[in-house]
Amino acid sequence: MSLAIQNLVETALEQRESWEALGVTVRGQILNRFADALDNERAAMVRWQIENAQQQIGDEIALPGPTGESNILFTAGRGLFVLSADENAHDCAMVGQLAAALIAGNVVVMLDHHNLAQLLTSAGCPQGVVQVTEESSIPEALITQAQLAGVAITADTAQIAALNQQLSARDGNLAQLIAETDLQGLGQIASPHYLLRFITERTRTDNTTAVGGNATLLELGAKEE
């Protein structure tokens, strides 16, 4: 991996936990301020992604606790995403990918959009969450990054097929490919379920048996013969 790419990746990943910990509400507030600096069409796309996140991933869900424990279902970002949009794609393509990735709790490296990164920083997004490379196409050094969670791309089918082969050939964890081939209509990015491609479900379990749950379970095997 080139030193420049390595620095981008490491800087973004250093911010991952703190960005995710802000939660959907705070991340949404930052992205709404970001939208204020955009033209109407791109602002509407950003706010669309925020609204979907608030409806679909903003709440924690309590699950049954058969033995008295507390089980909570929640969503989290997948990690580091690379974002790319063909030069012939609609102007909303990149901001749609960017807003979906960020509101879900991910950090990103995007291609050649310094202006968007600067606007996000001005809106209160912590420096490092969004990194920019001036490459015109996704560098191999990013594709082979072991901690890469996925790539979101708006491009024609030929470019996406080639990228899919690259991702399939890499070692280590599988990387998610989130592809948009409708360069002008953006049918995938405009879908209310698009952002779900950027999250993973997790559960948090707290053992409460010692303070009022089924404490008898703790005594199994402890009694004398």
C-alpha positions in Angstrom: 0.0 0.0 0.0 1.3 3.5 -0.9 2.2 5.7 2.1 -0.4 8.3 1.0 -3.2 5.8 0.9 -2.1 4.2 4.1 -2.3 7.5 5.9 -5.8 8.2 4.6 -7.0 4.8 5.8 -5.4 5.0 9.2 -6.7 8.6 9.8 -10.2 7.6 8.9 -10.2 4.4 11.0 -8.9 6.4 14.0 -12.2 8.3 14.0 -14.5 5.3 13.5 -15.5 4.5 17.1 -16.0 8.2 18.1 -18.1 8.9 15.0 -20.3 5.9 15.5 -20.7 6.7 19.2 -22.4 10.0 18.3 -25.5 8.2 17.3 -28.0 8.8 14.5 -29.5 11.9 16.0 -26.2 13.8 16.3 -24.8 12.6 13.0 -28.1 13.7 11.4 -27.7 17.2 12.9 -24.2 17.5 11.3 -25.4 16.2 8.0 -28.4 18.6 8.0 -26.0 21.5 8.4 -24.0 20.1 5.6 -27.1 20.0 3.5 -27.7 23.7 4.2 -24.6 24.5 2.2 -25.7 22.5 -0.9 -27.9 23.3 -3.8 -31.6 22.3 -3.4 -31.4 19.0 -5.3 -28.3 17.7 -3.5 -29.6 19.0 -0.1 -32.8 17.1 -0.7 -30.9 13.9 -1.3 -28.9 14.3 1.9 -32.0 14.9 4.0 -33.7 11.9 2.4 -30.9 9.7 3.7 -31.2 11.3 7.2 -35.0 10.8 7.3 -34.6 7.1 6.3 -32.0 6.6 9.0 -34.2 8.2 11.7 -37.1 5.9 10.7 -35.1 2.7 10.2 -32.0 2.6 12.3 -32.3 5.3 15.0 -33.9 3.2 17.8 -32.6 0.4 19.9 -35.0 -2.5 20.3 -35.4 -4.6 23.5 -35.4 -8.3 22.9 -36.7 -11.1 25.2 -34.4 -12.1 28.0 -35.3 -15.7 28.8 -33.1 -16.0 31.9 -33.5 -12.4 33.1 -30.8 -10.8 31.1 -31.2 -7.6 29.1 -30.8 -8.0 25.3 -30.7 -4.9 23.1 -30.7 -5.0 19.3 -29.1 -2.0 17.6 -27.3 -1.2 14.3 -23.8 -0.1 13.7 -21.7 1.0 10.7 -19.6 -1.6 9.0 -16.4 0.4 9.1 -14.4 2.0 6.2 -16.1 2.6 2.9 -14.6 3.8 -0.4 -17.0 6.1 -2.4 -16.8 6.7 -6.2 -19.1 8.2 -8.8 -18.6 8.3 -12.5 -18.1 11.7 -14.0 -21.3 11.1 -16.1 -23.4 10.3 -13.0 -26.0 12.7 -11.6 -24.7 15.4 -9.2 -26.6 13.7 -6.4 -24.8 10.4 -6.7 -21.8 11.2 -4.5 -23.7 13.1 -1.8 -26.3 10.3 -1.7 -23.6 7.7 -1.1 -21.8 10.0 1.3 -24.8 10.8 3.4 -25.9 7.1 3.6 -22.5 5.9 4.6 -22.0 8.6 7.3 -25.5 8.6 8.8 -25.1 4.8 9.3 -21.9 5.4 11.3 -19.1 4.6 8.8 -16.0 6.5 7.9 -15.1 7.0 4.3 -12.5 7.6 1.7 -13.9 9.3 -1.5 -12.4 10.1 -4.8 -11.7 13.7 -5.7 -14.3 15.6 -3.8 -12.4 17.9 -1.5 -15.2 20.5 -1.6 -17.6 18.1 0.0 -15.1 17.2 2.6 -14.5 20.8 3.4 -18.3 21.5 3.7 -18.7 18.6 6.1 -15.9 19.9 8.3 -17.5 23.3 8.3 -20.8 21.6 9.4 -19.1 20.1 12.4 -18.1 16.7 11.1 -14.9 15.7 12.9 -11.7 15.9 10.8 -10.6 12.5 9.7 -14.0 10.9 9.3 -14.0 11.8 5.6 -10.8 11.4 3.6 -10.2 12.3 0.0 -7.9 10.9 -2.6 -7.2 12.7 -5.8 -7.2 9.5 -7.8 -9.6 9.4 -10.8 -10.3 5.7 -10.2 -10.2 3.5 -7.1 -6.5 2.6 -6.4 -5.6 -1.0 -6.0 -4.1 0.0 -2.6 -7.6 0.8 -1.3 -9.1 -2.4 -2.8 -6.5 -4.6 -1.0 -6.9 -2.7 2.4 -7.6 -5.5 4.9 -10.0 -3.4 6.9 -12.1 -2.2 4.0 -15.7 -2.8 4.8 -17.0 -2.0 1.3 -17.2 0.1 -1.8 -20.2 2.3 -2.9 -19.9 3.2 -6.6 -22.1 4.8 -9.2 -20.8 3.6 -12.6 -21.7 1.6 -15.7 -22.0 -2.2 -15.6 -18.5 -2.7 -17.1 -16.8 -0.7 -14.4 -18.8 -2.4 -11.7 -18.1 -5.9 -13.1 -14.3 -5.2 -13.1 -14.5 -3.8 -9.5 -16.4 -6.9 -8.4 -13.7 -9.1 -9.7 -11.1 -7.1 -7.8 -13.0 -7.4 -4.6 -13.6 -11.1 -5.1 -9.8 -11.7 -5.6 -8.7 -9.9 -2.4 -7.5 -11.7 0.6 -9.1 -11.4 4.1 -12.6 -10.3 4.9 -15.3 -9.9 2.3 -15.9 -6.3 1.2 -19.4 -5.2 0.4 -20.1 -3.9 -3.1 -22.9 -1.3 -3.2 -23.5 -0.6 -6.9 -25.6 2.0 -8.6 -25.9 1.5 -12.4 -28.7 4.0 -13.0 -26.4 7.0 -13.5 -29.1 9.6 -13.8 -32.2 8.1 -12.2 -30.2 6.8 -9.2 -32.9 4.2 -8.5 -30.8 2.4 -5.8 -29.5 5.5 -4.0 -33.0 7.0 -3.9 -34.4 3.8 -2.4 -35.5 4.1 1.2 -33.7 0.9 2.0 -30.3 1.9 0.4 -28.7 2.9 3.7 -29.3 -0.6 5.1 -26.5 -1.8 2.9 -24.1 0.3 5.1 -25.1 -1.2 8.5 -24.8 -4.3 10.4 -27.0 -5.5 13.3 -25.6 -6.1 16.7 -26.9 -7.2 20.1 -25.8 -6.0 23.6 -26.5 -8.4 26.5 -26.3 -7.3 30.1 -26.4 -10.1 32.7 -28.8 -9.0 35.4 -29.4 -12.4 37.0 -27.4 -11.5 40.1 -29.7 -8.5 40.9 -33.2 -9.8 40.6 -33.2 -12.1 37.6 -33.2 -15.9 37.6 -30.4 -16.1 40.2 -31.1 -19.8 40.8 -29.4 -20.5 37.5 -26.1 -19.4 39.1 -26.4 -22.1 41.7 -26.5 -25.0 39.3 -23.8 -27.5 40.1 -22.8 -25.6 43.3 -24.8 -27.8 45.7 -23.1 -30.5 47.6 -24.0 -34.1 46.8 
